Amino acid sequence: MTITLKTENTDIEEQLKAFIQEQKEVTVEALKNFFDSFGKKEKLIYKKKDPLKHMRTITYVDDEDLSDVKPYAHIEDSGKYIHDLRRQRNR
């Protein structure tokens, strides 16, 4: 994702560059907090979350044999099928 900011205030531009270099990973929430901190003149405190700490493996038991399931097998002409779906949606 790319965010483009246009500013005429060089002081804000320099502070934003320093903030981005310090954080190394910037989110929309961090940018909002950065811009909200201008009127307060206090250091921005931003807590980073460790993705490895919050990561977990999802496991489930697969009891059913789904090898014979074939989605959209009833469709003979995919172009006509999509054309008809779009026509119904645009009505």
Backbone torsions as a table, in degrees:
resi	resn	phi	psi	omega
1	MET	NA	137.8	-180.0
2	THR	-119.8	132.1	176.1
3	ILE	-117.7	127.6	179.6
4	THR	-110.3	126.3	178.7
5	LEU	-119.2	135.5	176.7
6	LYS	-115.6	121.8	-179.5
7	THR	-134.4	146.4	177.3
8	GLU	-103.8	-5.0	179.8
9	ASN	-96.0	109.9	-176.2
10	THR	-68.6	-28.0	178.4
11	ASP	-64.9	-45.3	177.9
12	ILE	-64.4	-39.5	-179.8
13	GLU	-61.8	-44.5	179.6
14	GLU	-66.4	-40.9	178.5
15	GLN	-64.8	-38.5	178.6
16	LEU	-66.2	-41.4	177.2
17	LYS	-61.3	-44.0	179.2
18	ALA	-64.8	-40.0	179.0
19	PHE	-62.4	-44.5	-178.9
20	ILE	-66.5	-41.1	178.8
21	GLN	-66.2	-34.3	-179.6
22	GLU	-72.8	-39.1	-175.6
23	GLN	-80.2	-34.4	-178.5
24	LYS	67.3	-23.6	176.0
25	GLU	-139.5	117.0	-173.3
26	VAL	-116.7	131.5	176.4
27	THR	-110.1	171.3	178.1
28	VAL	-63.2	-37.7	178.1
29	GLU	-62.6	-40.7	179.5
30	ALA	-65.8	-40.2	177.5
31	LEU	-64.5	-40.9	178.5
32	LYS	-61.5	-45.1	178.2
33	ASN	-63.6	-36.1	178.3
34	PHE	-62.3	-47.9	-178.3
35	PHE	-71.4	-30.0	176.8
36	ASP	-71.3	-22.1	-175.9
37	SER	-80.8	-6.3	-177.4
38	PHE	-65.9	-40.0	-179.2
39	GLY	-75.0	-17.1	-173.8
40	LYS	-93.3	-23.6	-179.6
41	LYS	58.3	37.0	176.7
42	GLU	-122.0	159.9	-178.5
43	LYS	-69.4	136.4	-179.6
44	LEU	-75.8	127.4	177.7
45	ILE	-108.8	120.8	-176.9
46	TYR	-133.1	121.1	-177.6
47	LYS	-93.0	123.9	176.5
48	LYS	-90.1	145.4	177.4
49	LYS	-103.8	140.4	179.7
50	ASP	-87.6	114.1	-178.1
51	PRO	-64.8	-30.2	179.6
52	LEU	-68.9	-30.4	179.4
53	LYS	-71.2	-34.6	-176.2
54	HIS	-96.6	3.6	-177.3
55	MET	-82.7	143.4	174.4
56	ARG	-146.9	156.2	179.9
57	THR	-96.2	131.0	179.2
58	ILE	-92.7	123.4	177.8
59	THR	-123.5	144.2	177.5
60	TYR	-147.8	157.7	-179.2
61	VAL	-92.1	126.3	-179.3
62	ASP	-105.1	93.6	-177.7
63	ASP	-89.2	-25.6	-175.5
64	GLU	-88.1	145.5	173.1
65	ASP	-93.3	109.7	-177.1
66	LEU	-105.9	20.7	-177.3
67	SER	-68.1	-23.0	-178.7
68	ASP	-91.6	-2.8	-179.8
69	VAL	-81.2	123.8	-180.0
70	LYS	-131.4	97.5	-179.1
71	PRO	-61.5	141.2	177.9
72	TYR	61.8	25.1	178.6
73	ALA	-71.4	-19.1	-179.3
74	HIS	-77.9	-9.8	-176.9
75	ILE	-88.6	123.8	179.9
76	GLU	-91.4	-42.9	-178.2
77	ASP	-118.3	101.5	-175.0
78	SER	-66.7	-34.3	179.1
79	GLY	-63.3	-44.7	178.5
80	LYS	-65.7	-39.5	-180.0
81	TYR	-61.1	-48.2	178.6
82	ILE	-64.7	-41.3	179.0
83	HIS	-59.3	-44.8	179.7
84	ASP	-66.8	-39.3	177.4
85	LEU	-62.2	-43.4	-179.9
86	ARG	-66.8	-38.2	179.0
87	ARG	-64.3	-40.3	178.7
88	GLN	-67.4	-38.1	-178.5
89	ARG	-68.8	-35.6	-174.8
90	ASN	-86.0	0.9	178.7
91	ARG	-74.8	NA	NA
